[in-house]
Amino acid sequence: MPNPTRLPHTYRRDAPSHPPLDFPGYRSNALRVPHRPLVLLPQRLTEITGPLLGEERVGAHDADLTAGHADEPQGQRIIVSGRVLDGDGRPVAGTLLEVWQANAGGRYRHDGDRHPAPLDPNFTGVGRTVTDAEGRYSFTTIQPGAYPWRNHDNAWRPAHIHFSLFGTAFTQRLITQMYFPGDPLFAQDPIYNSVRDPRAREAMVARFDLGTTVPEWALGYRWDIVLRGKNPTPLEEEDDDE
Amino acid sequence: MSESWTTPSQTVGPFFRHGLLWEDGPYAVPEGTPGGFWLTGAVFDGAGAPVPDAVVETWQADPDGRFDHPDDPRGAVARPGFRGFARSATDPEGRFRVFTVKPGPLPTGDGATEAPHLDVSVFCRGMLVRLVTRAYFPDEEANAADPVLTSIDDPAARATLVAAGVPGGYRFDIHLQGEHETVFFDL
């Protein structure tokens, strides 16, 4: 008789691929990270489950950030597509992706953005979609511009698109950024460089893909996202005598 | 497969409002749900200043301690009008608010019971990796035997995980750093 409260699995801890909490090169990090060590939380029902948000959050134009306005936005049209996988290489199906980004001039449609680049009346910079059964997603958008910020002398953020994913468990929740290949601004960006492992850093960079480029219309970029993988059933031996 | 790397976490940045905010975001249950209350609070930085550009998300069991999720070994149970997930940005005073109902207690699988709690995620500019904490309720006897609460020896640190009763609901402040630093978890 299976134990009705035995968890089917937990999720692997994945610290080495992530930035440290404390990264002084990113100035506003200083007062916003805990100084006490994190307490290990055993993964139980609350942590191995999570909000399964999907199609109900997505509107008609949400996967096409160039649509839904009176006219075409300024800038280079691109298609960003890829797969959402877990650390075991399995597709994560039916999960909500949310993206937001600056316009072609490097300006966000946000009251707090003081970069004196023009706003684009035909670009909001927000999108949503849901992965299909193979974990695939696709957004049509425009190439975002780099923009200055005040982190250090002559600081510029490399062009990037923010991504938010839920996965299937609270432990898999991820907010990250997708970068563009060959960006000359990588070397001076503390957010990109907060990831210490070069392979993990490169995993944030999309690759140009002629295969998904649409003739006379849009350039294609491919970017796969990997969420945590699963541990096998915990406590197997302890419960064997039941 | 032993490979365990994942796509790295990056900051949510300051300009997430268009991308992440939903009109119904703060509602884990719809307004008017019996037993519904507001869980309010504020996020503070290490200087004690409010954090005006944070996102707080909560996830929880339903009042019977069930999840509408295939990985719950007791079976998925859907509860009409119960999303169990809420998302709120902070305002200029660092305040967030979530409308929900109290979750039920949960079996741990090894004979113990977890007291009613919400899992809480915090994201903000300046934070490269999200922080995770839990919100417990002050009026729950089950707190005394909760395996997570009882694993924290320092009573002052433990108290950071327990919301305070206020008119209309509960208050749960989050201190990212400093004297009143909230207990954050590695999960």
Chai-1 contact restraints between the chains, C-beta under 6 A:
chainA,res_idxA,chainB,res_idxB,connection_type,confidence,min_distance_angstrom,max_distance_angstrom,comment,restraint_id
A,P4,B,P73,contact,1.0,0.0,6.0,A-B,restraint_1
A,P4,B,R74,contact,1.0,0.0,6.0,A-B,restraint_2
A,T5,B,P107,contact,1.0,0.0,6.0,A-B,restraint_3
A,T5,B,G109,contact,1.0,0.0,6.0,A-B,restraint_4
A,R6,B,P73,contact,1.0,0.0,6.0,A-B,restraint_5
A,R6,B,G109,contact,1.0,0.0,6.0,A-B,restraint_6
A,L7,B,G109,contact,1.0,0.0,6.0,A-B,restraint_7
A,P8,B,D71,contact,1.0,0.0,6.0,A-B,restraint_8
A,R12,B,S4,contact,1.0,0.0,6.0,A-B,restraint_9
A,D14,B,S4,contact,1.0,0.0,6.0,A-B,restraint_10
A,D14,B,T6,contact,1.0,0.0,6.0,A-B,restraint_11
A,S17,B,W5,contact,1.0,0.0,6.0,A-B,restraint_12
A,S17,B,T6,contact,1.0,0.0,6.0,A-B,restraint_13
A,S17,B,P8,contact,1.0,0.0,6.0,A-B,restraint_14
A,H18,B,P8,contact,1.0,0.0,6.0,A-B,restraint_15
A,H18,B,S9,contact,1.0,0.0,6.0,A-B,restraint_16
A,H18,B,V129,contact,1.0,0.0,6.0,A-B,restraint_17
A,P19,B,L128,contact,1.0,0.0,6.0,A-B,restraint_18
A,L21,B,V129,contact,1.0,0.0,6.0,A-B,restraint_19
A,F23,B,L128,contact,1.0,0.0,6.0,A-B,restraint_20
A,S28,B,R125,contact,1.0,0.0,6.0,A-B,restraint_21
A,S28,B,G126,contact,1.0,0.0,6.0,A-B,restraint_22
A,N29,B,G126,contact,1.0,0.0,6.0,A-B,restraint_23
A,L31,B,D45,contact,1.0,0.0,6.0,A-B,restraint_24
A,L31,B,G46,contact,1.0,0.0,6.0,A-B,restraint_25
A,L31,B,A47,contact,1.0,0.0,6.0,A-B,restraint_26
A,R32,B,D45,contact,1.0,0.0,6.0,A-B,restraint_27
A,R32,B,G126,contact,1.0,0.0,6.0,A-B,restraint_28
A,R32,B,M127,contact,1.0,0.0,6.0,A-B,restraint_29
A,R32,B,L176,contact,1.0,0.0,6.0,A-B,restraint_30
A,P34,B,Q177,contact,1.0,0.0,6.0,A-B,restraint_31
A,P34,B,E181,contact,1.0,0.0,6.0,A-B,restraint_32
A,P34,B,F184,contact,1.0,0.0,6.0,A-B,restraint_33
A,H35,B,Q177,contact,1.0,0.0,6.0,A-B,restraint_34
A,R36,B,E181,contact,1.0,0.0,6.0,A-B,restraint_35
A,L38,B,F184,contact,1.0,0.0,6.0,A-B,restraint_36
A,L38,B,F185,contact,1.0,0.0,6.0,A-B,restraint_37
A,L38,B,D186,contact,1.0,0.0,6.0,A-B,restraint_38
A,V39,B,V183,contact,1.0,0.0,6.0,A-B,restraint_39
A,V39,B,F185,contact,1.0,0.0,6.0,A-B,restraint_40
A,L40,B,D186,contact,1.0,0.0,6.0,A-B,restraint_41
A,L41,B,F185,contact,1.0,0.0,6.0,A-B,restraint_42
A,L41,B,L187,contact,1.0,0.0,6.0,A-B,restraint_43
A,Q43,B,L187,contact,1.0,0.0,6.0,A-B,restraint_44
A,R44,B,T108,contact,1.0,0.0,6.0,A-B,restraint_45
A,L45,B,L106,contact,1.0,0.0,6.0,A-B,restraint_46
A,T46,B,D119,contact,1.0,0.0,6.0,A-B,restraint_47
A,E47,B,L187,contact,1.0,0.0,6.0,A-B,restraint_48
A,I48,B,D71,contact,1.0,0.0,6.0,A-B,restraint_49
A,T49,B,F67,contact,1.0,0.0,6.0,A-B,restraint_50
A,T49,B,H69,contact,1.0,0.0,6.0,A-B,restraint_51
A,T49,B,D71,contact,1.0,0.0,6.0,A-B,restraint_52
A,T49,B,D72,contact,1.0,0.0,6.0,A-B,restraint_53
A,P51,B,F85,contact,1.0,0.0,6.0,A-B,restraint_54
A,G87,B,S4,contact,1.0,0.0,6.0,A-B,restraint_55
A,G87,B,T6,contact,1.0,0.0,6.0,A-B,restraint_56
A,D88,B,M1,contact,1.0,0.0,6.0,A-B,restraint_57
A,E98,B,G19,contact,1.0,0.0,6.0,A-B,restraint_58
A,W100,B,H18,contact,1.0,0.0,6.0,A-B,restraint_59
A,W100,B,G19,contact,1.0,0.0,6.0,A-B,restraint_60
A,Y108,B,F15,contact,1.0,0.0,6.0,A-B,restraint_61
A,R109,B,H18,contact,1.0,0.0,6.0,A-B,restraint_62
A,H110,B,F15,contact,1.0,0.0,6.0,A-B,restraint_63
A,G112,B,P14,contact,1.0,0.0,6.0,A-B,restraint_64
A,V126,B,H18,contact,1.0,0.0,6.0,A-B,restraint_65
A,V126,B,G19,contact,1.0,0.0,6.0,A-B,restraint_66
A,F170,B,W59,contact,1.0,0.0,6.0,A-B,restraint_67
A,F170,B,D119,contact,1.0,0.0,6.0,A-B,restraint_68
A,T171,B,L187,contact,1.0,0.0,6.0,A-B,restraint_69
A,I175,B,V12,contact,1.0,0.0,6.0,A-B,restraint_70
A,I175,B,F123,contact,1.0,0.0,6.0,A-B,restraint_71
A,T176,B,T7,contact,1.0,0.0,6.0,A-B,restraint_72
A,T176,B,S9,contact,1.0,0.0,6.0,A-B,restraint_73
A,T176,B,Q10,contact,1.0,0.0,6.0,A-B,restraint_74
A,Q177,B,Q10,contact,1.0,0.0,6.0,A-B,restraint_75
A,S194,B,L128,contact,1.0,0.0,6.0,A-B,restraint_76
A,V195,B,P8,contact,1.0,0.0,6.0,A-B,restraint_77
A,A200,B,W5,contact,1.0,0.0,6.0,A-B,restraint_78
A,A200,B,P8,contact,1.0,0.0,6.0,A-B,restraint_79
A,A203,B,T7,contact,1.0,0.0,6.0,A-B,restraint_80
A,M204,B,P8,contact,1.0,0.0,6.0,A-B,restraint_81
A,I225,B,T7,contact,1.0,0.0,6.0,A-B,restraint_82
A,V226,B,T6,contact,1.0,0.0,6.0,A-B,restraint_83
A,V226,B,T7,contact,1.0,0.0,6.0,A-B,restraint_84
A,R228,B,T6,contact,1.0,0.0,6.0,A-B,restraint_85
